[in-house]
């Protein structure tokens, strides 16, 4: 089972990201589940959502404590809460930022994981360019698809079409395609794994 934990703030589409990722995995023939963990949070409050993907039925319903991947939609959370808690040693980390891990003060974190599993990308800027709103969830899903290969970009596009009306969907699909290419180019710049 592959487990993903998504950290962000209310209003950034954290819960929608988990839902669209589970739909994309389902469209790829996998079992998937998505669920949030929040109370009566308001816009801007920290929010966490979870997604699990497996080849067989998923019976677990508890929060993801040992994620295989982290998607961090808001980099201001990096030094406020322990977003890296429980991340497996081969885990993937995708952060919404145009800064490197070192510039974000995460050099010691970056040393613990394979370089090809780490990616920062300006998801908010990509969303603004294509959608006109600072909602990084869709670009980060496409970035996740690019660095993990766990879901296909076409399935992300289909999940977007299920979630949004046609006009909004097409703008988000453009953002997803841009983000996928960006993440792929960033991965090409990483040193090869030893």
N, C-alpha and C positions, 0 to 999 in steps of 0.2 A: 504494500500500500504506500502511495506517495501522499504526503500530507503537507499542506500549504497554510501558512498563517499570514494574514494581511493586516498590517497596521496602518492606521490613518486617523483622520479626524472626521467628525460628523459633517456631512455635506460634500465629502470628496468621493462618494460612491464606493466605499469600502464593501458594503454588503452587496451592492450590484456587481462588483468585481468578482466576488466569490461565486455568486449565482451564474454569471456569464461563463466563468471558468468551468464550473460543473456542467453547464449545458454543452460547452465545446467538447469536454471530455466524453460526455454521453454521445454526442454526434460522432465522435471518433470510435465508438463501440465499447467504451469503458463504463464501469459503474462509477458513480460520482455522487457526492453530497456536499452541500454548502449550508453554513449557518453562521449567524452573528453571535457576538457576545457583548451585549450592552444593556444598560438599564434605561433610565430616562434621560440619556445624554442629549445635549443640545448641539446645535451647529458649532463646530470647533472643538468639541470635547473628544478625547481619545476614544477610538472605536477599534475593535478587533473582529475580524471575520475569518472563518476557516473553510477549507475545501479539502476533501479527500478524494483520491482517484485510485481505482484498483481494477484488476481484471475480474474480480469476483464481487459478489454482493458485500456491501459494507454494513456491518452491524454496530460498530462503535458510534456513540453519539456524544462522547465527552469532548471538551475542548482539546485542541492540538497542543500538546505539551512538548513534543519532540519533533518539530517540523523538519521536513526535508528541504523546504524552501521558505524564504521570507520575501514578501513584497512590502516595501515600506513606502507608503504614498506621501508621507509628510516627514521630511528630514528633521524637523524640529523635535520629533519624538526620540531621536537617536540618543540624546543625552538626558532625557527626562525619565524614560522607563527602560527596562532591560529588554529591548526588542529581540536581542539575540539569545535569550534564555532558551536552553534546550535544543538549539539548532544542531543537527547531526554534523559530524566532522566532514562529511562529503556534501554538505548542504549548499544550496544556491541562495544568493542574496541579490536582490534587485532593489535599488534605491532611486527614488525620484529626486535627482539632483544633477546639475551640470558640473559639480565638483567631484574630484576623485575621492577614493576612500581615505587617502592620506590627508587631503584638504579638509575632509569632514572630521578629522581627528580619529579615524578608525584604522590606522596602520596596524595596530596590534590585532585587530579583528581580521583584517585582510590576510595577515600572515598565517592564520589558522585554517584557511580554506583554499581549495584549488583556484588559481587565478581565473580560469575559464568559467568558474561558477560565480564570479563576482561582477556586477555591472551597475554602473550609475548611468542614468539617462535623464535628459530634461523633459520628463513626461508632461509637466504642466505647460511648458512652452509649446510642445507639440500639440497638446489639446487646444491651447489658445489659438494657435495658427490654423487649425482645421475646424474646430468646433466653436471657437469664440468664447469659451468658458474655461476657467482654470480647474478642470476636473481630470486628474491624472489617471483614473482607473483603467480606461480602455488602452491608452498607450502602454501602460505597465503590463497589462495582460498580453499584449503582442510582444513586448520585450521578454516576458516570461516564456512565451512560446519559442522565441528565437534562441534564448540561452539554454533552455532545458530540452527542447525537442519533444516535450511531453504531449503537447496538443498541436494540431496543425493551424496555421494562420487562417486557412479557409473555414475551419470550424469556429475560430474566434469571430470571423466575419458573420457566419450564420447565427451565432449566439447574439451578436449585436443586432442583427435584423429581427430576431425574436423579441429583444428587449425594447427597442425604440421604434418610433414611427419612421417611415421611409426617409424623410428629409434629414432627421437627426441621425438616423442609422448611417446614411451615406457619408456624412461628415465624420462620424466616428470610425467608419471603415477606412477612410483616408488617413485619419490619425493613426489607426492601428497599423496600416501598411507602412507609413512613415516610421513609426516606432520600431517595427520589426526590422526594417532595413538599418535603422540606427543601431539597434542592439547587435545585429549581425556584424556591422562594421566595427563596433566597439570590441566585440569578441575577437575579431581578426587581429586587433592591435595587442591582445594579451599575449604574453610569452607562452610558449608551448608547455604543457604539463610534463613533468619528468616522471 
